Amino acid sequence: MEFAPEEYTRFYIVQALFKLMNNYEYEKISVTDIAEKAGVGRATFYRYFKRKEDVIIYYFERSTKDFVLGQRFYPRCKADYTKTIEKVFKMFKENKEPFKLIKKARLEYLYLDYLNINFIKSFEEDYPQHDKYTAYLYAGMLFNISMAWLDNDCEEPVEKLARIMVDAIYFE
């Protein structure tokens, strides 16, 4: 990930939280612990985040921003959708360790909430002909497949998962 200078502090806080989650139960990690690990003060933590969960949400936001910047086209056919979903699963696999920590801490709901919010926003902007329930369908499918895949340590090929997902939603 590339960061603007003002984002480095957020990055250090995110990294600190995940490092701590690797060694301690999430509930036992304090804001002071995170700030110390990140090399910042508590006031700096609170300048950027209101609570620990916001650090994880920022991680999702930053990852999504990087993914979207890497996209060069909008899907127009089934093959394009498949390629896009493959990229999503590749990115997920590359970031499976933070997701394992999130799941271990029973914070998967943050991921699902994030997907729901962003799929709804995307559908409102790009597919206004669909209602919000279609967005929930896509978000739920991505969430459930990615969490089940994570349980298998992301063993199945991304192409297989992308095909399953696209075949379930794309009708020619």
URUR-V726971 format. One record per residue. N is the residue number from 1. RES is the residue in one small letter. D_CENTER is the distance of its C-alpha to the mean C-alpha in Angstrom with 2 decimals. Layout:
BEGIN
n & res & d_center
N & RES & D_CENTER
N & RES & D_CENTER
END
This chain:
BEGIN
n & res & d_center
1 & m & 13.75
2 & e & 16.60
3 & f & 17.18
4 & a & 19.81
5 & p & 22.27
6 & e & 21.28
7 & e & 17.66
8 & y & 18.89
9 & t & 19.50
10 & r & 15.96
11 & f & 14.91
12 & y & 17.65
13 & i & 16.66
14 & v & 13.07
15 & q & 14.80
16 & a & 17.50
17 & l & 15.49
18 & f & 13.88
19 & k & 17.42
20 & l & 18.96
21 & m & 16.73
22 & n & 17.91
23 & n & 21.45
24 & y & 21.62
25 & e & 20.63
26 & y & 18.05
27 & e & 20.71
28 & k & 23.18
29 & i & 21.26
30 & s & 22.66
31 & v & 21.78
32 & t & 24.87
33 & d & 23.56
34 & i & 20.36
35 & a & 22.52
36 & e & 25.09
37 & k & 22.74
38 & a & 21.27
39 & g & 24.86
40 & v & 24.75
41 & g & 26.54
42 & r & 25.39
43 & a & 26.29
44 & t & 23.94
45 & f & 21.04
46 & y & 22.04
47 & r & 22.49
48 & y & 18.76
49 & f & 17.36
50 & k & 19.15
51 & r & 17.78
52 & k & 15.78
53 & e & 12.98
54 & d & 12.63
55 & v & 11.88
56 & i & 8.65
57 & i & 7.86
58 & y & 9.10
59 & y & 6.95
60 & f & 3.83
61 & e & 6.99
62 & r & 8.46
63 & s & 6.31
64 & t & 6.66
65 & k & 10.17
66 & d & 10.95
67 & f & 10.13
68 & v & 12.24
69 & l & 14.87
70 & g & 15.22
71 & q & 16.02
72 & r & 19.78
73 & f & 20.52
74 & y & 19.79
75 & p & 20.24
76 & r & 23.84
77 & c & 24.69
78 & k & 23.51
79 & a & 23.34
80 & d & 21.13
81 & y & 18.67
82 & t & 18.80
83 & k & 18.24
84 & t & 15.17
85 & i & 13.64
86 & e & 14.84
87 & k & 13.00
88 & v & 9.63
89 & f & 10.73
90 & k & 12.19
91 & m & 9.19
92 & f & 7.54
93 & k & 11.06
94 & e & 11.47
95 & n & 8.79
96 & k & 10.04
97 & e & 11.94
98 & p & 9.53
99 & f & 8.14
100 & k & 11.90
101 & l & 12.65
102 & i & 10.40
103 & k & 12.14
104 & k & 15.40
105 & a & 15.30
106 & r & 14.88
107 & l & 11.96
108 & e & 10.07
109 & y & 11.30
110 & l & 9.01
111 & y & 6.02
112 & l & 8.88
113 & d & 10.20
114 & y & 7.41
115 & l & 7.60
116 & n & 11.32
117 & i & 11.89
118 & n & 10.49
119 & f & 12.19
120 & i & 15.25
121 & k & 15.38
122 & s & 15.15
123 & f & 17.77
124 & e & 19.97
125 & e & 20.09
126 & d & 20.23
127 & y & 21.61
128 & p & 23.76
129 & q & 25.95
130 & h & 23.43
131 & d & 23.13
132 & k & 20.08
133 & y & 20.40
134 & t & 19.55
135 & a & 16.16
136 & y & 15.70
137 & l & 16.92
138 & y & 14.39
139 & a & 11.39
140 & g & 13.19
141 & m & 14.03
142 & l & 10.65
143 & f & 9.59
144 & n & 13.02
145 & i & 13.37
146 & s & 10.31
147 & m & 11.43
148 & a & 14.98
149 & w & 14.37
150 & l & 12.95
151 & d & 16.22
152 & n & 18.10
153 & d & 16.48
154 & c & 15.14
155 & e & 18.85
156 & e & 19.27
157 & p & 19.26
158 & v & 16.42
159 & e & 19.30
160 & k & 20.31
161 & l & 17.03
162 & a & 16.78
163 & r & 20.44
164 & i & 20.11
165 & m & 17.46
166 & v & 19.34
167 & d & 22.66
168 & a & 21.70
169 & i & 21.02
170 & y & 23.11
171 & f & 26.80
172 & e & 29.23
END
